């Protein structure tokens, strides 16, 4: 890989990240995710003193990765369509900007992961858990998911909670769960008011009463 290619990958250019996934490389990545032997040098990267398996930009569809255990894997900009992750466990993974479409996430565990700007469309979250993970701006649509699936980080801000409640509210509306949507609307307004109070933005705070 020449210097220009390394620079493109370091800058997280989506087209370049996805272009590197040849049929052979993709097959090796799938084998790794399925805990099968891999006779292929998958890329790695360093960040903040931690070595990550670099699977950014990977695209996988119509396979089963049940019971996978993924620790310190960078899957930023990856796309998963119709993939089974039953009982899978993600620990310390970068899943920002990842798209999950029609995926089966029953009893999946996301622990201390980065899910910022991730997209979940028509996914099953039955008994799944998202624990101490960043989920700012994550979007859910037509998904069986709610606040009961999420254990928030202790440092989560009111503004982040507003965004999460709003996303879950829109998801509940898309599923026709209007009672849940009403409760989430109440929580959204409550956290919005708390954010104004903490910021000492008194006019918006009074206006939100």
Secondary structure, DSSP 8 states (H G I E B T S, - for coil): --HHHHHHHHTT-HHHHHHT--HHHHHHHHHHHTT----S---EEEETTEEEEE-TT-EEEEEE-TT-EEESEE-TT-EEEEEE-TT-EEES-B-TT-EEES-B-TT-EEES-B-TT-EEES-B-TT-EEES-B-TT-EEES-B--GGGEE--TT--HHHHHHHHHHHHHHHHHHT-HHHHHHHHHHHHHHHHHHHHHTT-HHHHHHT-
